[in-house]
Every structure is written in C-alpha cells, then in structure tokens.
C-alpha cells in the first residue's frame, strides 16, 4: 500500500503539457505544483497564493457553498451573494404565495429591512484543505475487506475532523479522493442567517425552461441574490433582527469589460460528482439501466405534475421546485445517453482498458497490485443488474415519486414512542411532527399526488420482476385484482397523511395501533422493507466495485506517470480554467460564443409559458435603454460560453477573468457534450454562463435596484 501511495503522490507533483489545458477540476492546494504555470501561459495574471491562501485573503474566500448543492460568490463587502436563479429557486418558492408570487413576478428588496429571512438556507465558506492521507492510511491494511476499510477510514476521519475543529465554531469533514487513494480534511465556516435580496421573474430567470435546458444558444438570466448576516462580531449566528450584514475576507470585483474569443476564464466552485474513471461496462449499465429508468419514470411523473401546475397557480407554486429538480436530471439523462452513444464513449473506454490490461500483464508486480481491478468491476456489473434496476424503481417511483409514501415511512420511529407512557417523549414527538408537517403540507396537493401514485404503482408492477415486489403488491393483486387505481383511491381516502387536518386530529391522541394500521404507512413500511433487502444484497457487490475502482484508479495514475491527474468531483472546492470559445456542433453548424437580448426576442412566444417575455424588458429592448452594460455595437449581452470543465454543483459558480474579476455566473452545460461527467470532449464541451453585464442590467434597469449596484465594486 505504501508503495502505491508514494507512486500516486509523485505523479501528482509532475505536470505534462499533454494534459488538455481546459480539462480538469483541480484541487486548489495543488495549484502551485500542477497548474499555475500553464494558467499564466494562457493569460492568468494571478499567483497561486492569490487564488488559494490559508493565511491571507484570496479568491477562495469569496466562493461559497450555497444551500446544499450549489455554488455562490460574494460580490460586496456587505455579504451580498450572487448565485443562479435555479439555486435560489427553493427559497423564492418558499416565500411565494398566490398573493405574492415571487416566482412569477420576481422580488427585489429596496432596503435591508425588506430582505426576507430564509430558514433552512445556509452559506458555507472553505477555511482550509489539508492532506491527511498518512493519518488515515495508518489504520488501513491490504488485508482488510473493502467494507472494513471504508468503516475504519470513516472513524479515523471523524477523529481528525473533531481534533481540527476543537475549540472553534468551524465544521470539518475528511473525504476520500482518487477512489480512496488519497484523503483530505476540509474545514468550513457555516452561516445560517441568509436573507433573500433579489430575484428576477421566472420569465427571465428561467426563460426557455425545459426546452432550452442544457442547450446553446441560451438567453436565460439565471441569477438570484441573497445576503449573509452575522453576529456583531462577524461570526455565524442563528437568525436575529440584531444580526448585521457579514463583512467577508474577500469579495469579487465585477468587470464591465466583457468577454471576447479566447479570453482566459477560470471557474471556482463545488462540482458535485463526476465519473471520469468509469469503465466501459459501468457506462453501458448507466445507459441501459440508470439513465433509461430515470428518463421513463420521471417523464411519466412530470407529465402529471405539469398538467396540474398549468391548470392551477397554487399548485404551480407548490410544485415548482419539485418539478424543476426532477426535470433537470431527467433531461440530463436523455442528453447523456445520446452523447455517450454518438461519441462512441464505450468503445473508447474499451480501448483504454485493453491498454491498461496490457500494461498490468507486462509486470509480475503490477499483476499483484492491480490484476484484480477490472475483474472486480466486471463481477459487480454481471451480478448487480437486476438489483440495480429494481432498487432504482423502488426509489424513483415509490419512495421519491409518491410523496405520501415518503412522508409516512418516516413515522416508523414514532411507533415505540407512541406505545410508551412517557408523555414528555410523546409531546416532543408531536411537536417534531408538526414542525415537519407544516413544511410538507405547504407544498403538497393530495389530488396531484394521488394521480402520480396510481401511475407509479402501475409502472413499478409492469417493469419490475415480481420477486422484487414489496409485500403490499401481493395485497393489491389478491384484494384489488391489480386495480392500482382502486387501491390508491382507498389509501388516499382512509389515510390521515393525506390531509393536515386529519394528521392534527390523529396527534390529539396519537396511537401506535392506529398508526400501524394506516394504509399509507403500511404500504410505506412494506416498500421500505424491500428497499432494505435490496440494499443489503447490493452492499457486498458495491464493495467489489469500490475495491476495483480504487485499484483501477491507482493503476491508471501509475501508468500515466508524467501527467497531472485530477480526482473526480465530490462536492469539494475545485478550480477549472479555459477560454471563451465558440464551437461547431455538427457539419455546417457554427455556434458563436455570445448571445444577446435580440435572440431572446426572437424566441418570444406569448402562448408558451417557457418563452414569455415581461413587458418592461421588451420596452427596454425597444428603446435600447441598456445604460453602461451594452456591447460596443449597442446590443445587450445575455450569456457566453467557455471551455471550462464543470458539472452539477457548479451551478452559480463565479466565472472569473485573468485579473480575478467576476465576468459571469456558470449555470449549465451544453447538449452535445452531456457525456461530460464521464469523459471530457474538448472540441464540444462548453460551460454556459450568464454574462454579468446582463445580471447588472436586470438589477439596475429592469428592477430599479440601483442601490445594489452601488454596493458592488464595479471595474469599467
């Protein structure tokens, strides 16, 4: 093991120009060794220390985790945070009602007193990254099973994190990188008093909706603005009217100079996950099972949701966030399957694996170290297919897809409490349930969920082998003759989970006996039991996969000595660098690197909710009232593309120029390269970014929130 780790460490410190400059989600603490020289050759005017520094303010201090799965950037010395509209969507929806429809009409706080507290929303800063591989490896041995190895690494990681944060308000976690061949400690500072400051209407922030999602050319003003509040000593604090705007270590100045072809760009943020080391057989399983199932199941559910959303504004508000989250990776899966097949990625991976096998077999020592790698992965693929398929259907269709099932299964922990005579525990449980239920029913419509449930139960029965059916399906077959509509009608009529009034009545005198007889609860427990059975069958198979991947990545790094190798994304801060660049998606088709408001007007369709344009924006377009934000030719820029390497989680990431100034906000990838999570295609892969000049134009000219512009550091 020590030999493997030493080989890996030595490779990390060698850079080869053969690595594509635009490819890679790089670790900031390794920029000195791996990237800064190449970045400066491409035009970057910053040093590695100006980008990442533990002791002094640097760019990393202006980049944050926004919420639980996005990135944001601090753009003023008063804690103003810019992110995507779709990242702030949950908060915007949370505060929306039919009387104050911020999704439809937008929202702008004209003073700090009007900024809206957003419970549950957080902003997190990275304090430092530290290599702790040696400490973790001290408790690992080659003789350990992969499950024991994982558990031991987890326990040691917890100890390291606890020691690193002792006596501080920081939080920390140890994560594995390079398939478990390296470990890093990440220390964070988390702020929870976050207030909504501004958001354009969805007709700007979500212009093009599902049709334009993952597409270029794009004309979407995908941004929203929040503010971090802190205690008077500038530390994280729970919401209080006495809290004050946070004073950050660094905020990004904003450039009005714009972009042109081949300009240097870098993006810093939190890419969620990539699978660049995935093997050919894993990719084929992704195409045939995971992606195909997601496309079908979510497609059925979304069609039902959208029909109800378009028919009723109240339902539209309730389900906007749910629909958006579902649709995003539904379309991603469609595009990924198409791109993986078109670009013949499986064939290319097979060629790489043949080279790897040849390299391994040319040395007895390599056979001993890496000979199991691909066979273990192949073993997992051969034995897991049916289980993966059934498990995904349970999760997508029954647990996640049917809201009442997902809600009621969480009540299992209350059975024992309700059976007890401990009134204090019962009262505490009732209070906990009510707090959770208020949030649930605010965004729940039983009639819509009932329609979805009928469809989900039916497609599960039709597409999953009976041996993987939960017991409740035997009841449906025997008592209801597989009439899923009749069974679901019974559940929604008799269950007290379908209505907050019914639930509150149950809580007046909670009874374990009544709970376990509730039809939604009994269905949920049956489904969750089967899910648990499948999980335990898959766990040892996943252990084979994890070990195979760990060895394959270690072997690949050793084989490719002389090349800088970046780890797969795992929602830790990364930097990617590239240039502003057009592309040719297919023969005789050319896509320019920038779009303008003219293109949005060309797409306008007042009869299609996805392409409605606000009257005020049309007036600004007609009068060309763009202020200082226009191009030299008088047009209004909207979005631009760059060759940066990103994935989900990078939504909201700052696009930064050579001087460290903000020029845009990343929000999407392009359709032709939807295979990007698995393989980077330099000729096709592009990041789609909101031009910051469009963001400022909307804030200033459309919203009239000039006070926000005055708060920023603008570079002309």
C-alpha positions, 0 to 999 in steps of 0.5 A: 500500500505504501508503495502505491501511495508514494507512486500516486503522490509523485505523479501528482507533483509532475505536470505534462503539457499533454494534459488538455489545458481546459480539462480538469477540476483541480484541487486548489492546494495543488495549484502551485505544483500542477497548474499555475504555470500553464494558467499564466501561459494562457493569460492568468495574471494571478499567483497561486497564493492569490487564488488559494491562501490559508493565511491571507485573503484570496479568491477562495474566500469569496466562493461559497457553498450555497444551500446544499448543492450549489455554488455562490460568490460574494460580490460586496463587502456587505455579504451580498451573494450572487448565485443562479436563479435555479439555486435560489429557486427553493427559497423564492418558492418558499416565500411565494404565495398566490398573493405574492408570487415571487416566482412569477413576478420576481422580488427585489428588496429596496432596503435591508429591512425588506430582505426576507429571512430564509430558514433552512438556507445556509452559506458555507465558506472553505477555511482550509484543505489539508492532506491527511492521507498518512493519518488515515492510511495508518489504520488501513491494511491490504488485508482488510475487506473493502467494507472494513476499510471504508468503516475504519477510514470513516472513524479515523476521519471523524477523529481528525475532523473533531481534533481540527475543529476543537475549540472553534465554531468551524465544521470539518469533514475528511473525504476520500479522493482518487477512489480512496487513494488519497484523503483530505480534511476540509474545514468550513465556516457555516452561516445560517442567517441568509436573507433573500435580496433579489430575484428576477421573474421566472420569465427571465430567470428561467426563460426557455425552461425545459426546452432550452435546458442544457442547450446553446444558444441560451438567453436565460438570466439565471441569477438570484441574490441573497445576503449573509448576516452575522453576529456583531462580531462577524461570526455565524449566528442563528437568525436575529433582527440584531444580526448585521450584514457579514463583512467577508475576507474577500469579495469579487470585483465585477468587470464591465469589460466583457468577454471576447474569443479566447479570453482566459476564464477560470471557474471556482466552485463545488462540482458535485460528482463526476465519473471520469474513471468509469469503465466501459461496462459501468457506462453501458449499465448507466445507459441501459439501466440508470439513465433509461429508468430515470428518463421513463419514470420521471417523464411519466411523473412530470407529465402529471405534475405539469398538467396540474401546475398549468391548470392551477397557480397554487399548485404551480407554486407548490410544485415548482421546485419539485418539478424543476429538480426532477426535470433537470436530471431527467433531461440530463439523462436523455442528453447523456445517453445520446452523447455517450452513444454518438461519441462512441464513449464505450468503445473508447473506454474499451480501448483504454482498458485493453491498454491498461490490461496490457500494461498490468500483464507486462509486470509480475508486480503490477499483476499483484497490485492491480490484476484484480481491478477490472475483474472486480468491476466486471463481477459487480456489473454481471451480478448487480443488474437486476438489483440495480434496476429494481432498487432504482424503481423502488426509489424513483417511483415509490419512495421519491415519486409518491410523496405520501409514501415518503412522508409516512415511512418516516413515522416508523420511529414514532411507533415505540414512542407512541406505545410508551407512557412517557408523555414528555417523549410523546409531546416532543414527538408531536411537536417534531411532527408538526414542525415537519408537517407544516413544511410538507403540507405547504407544498403538497396537493393530495389530488396531484399526488394521488394521480402520480401514485396510481401511475407509479404503482402501475409502472413499478408492477409492469417493469419490475420482476415480481420477486422484487415486489414489496409485500403490499403488491401481493395485497393489491393483486389478491384484494384489488385484482391489480386495480392500482387505481382502486387501491390508491383511491382507498389509501388516499381516502382512509389515510390521515397523511393525506390531509393536515387536518386529519394528521392534527386530529390523529396527534390529539391522541396519537396511537401506535395501533392506529398508526400501524394500521394506516394504509399509507404507512403500511404500504410505506413500511412494506416498500421500505422493507424491500428497499432494505433487502435490496440494499443489503444484497447490493452492499457486498457487490458495491464493495467489489466495485469500490475495491476495483475502482480504487485499484483501477484508479491507482493503476491508471495514475501509475501508468500515466506517470508524467501527467497531472491527474485530477480526482473526480468531483465530490462536492469539494472546492475545485478550480477549472480554467479555459477560454471563451470559445465558440464551437461547431456542433455538427457539419455546417453548424457554427455556434458563436460564443455570445448571445444577446437580448435580440435572440431572446426576442426572437424566441418570444412566444406569448402562448408558451409559458417557457418563452414569455417575455415581461413587458418592461424588458421588451420596452427596454429592448425597444428603446435600447435603454441598456445604460453602461452594460451594452456591447460596443455595437449597442446590443445587450449581452445575455450569456457566453460560453467557455471551455471550462470543465464543470458539472452539477454543483457548479451551478452559480459558480463565479466565472472569473477573468485573468485579473480575478474579476467576476465576468459571469455566473456558470449555470449549465452545460451544453447538449452535445457534450452531456457525456461530460461527467464521464469523459471530457470532449474538448472540441464540444464541451462548453460551460454556459454562463450568464454574462454579468453585464446582463445580471447588472442590467436586470438589477439596475434597469429592469428592477430599479435596484440601483442601490445594489449596484452601488454596493458592488465594486464595479471595474469599467 
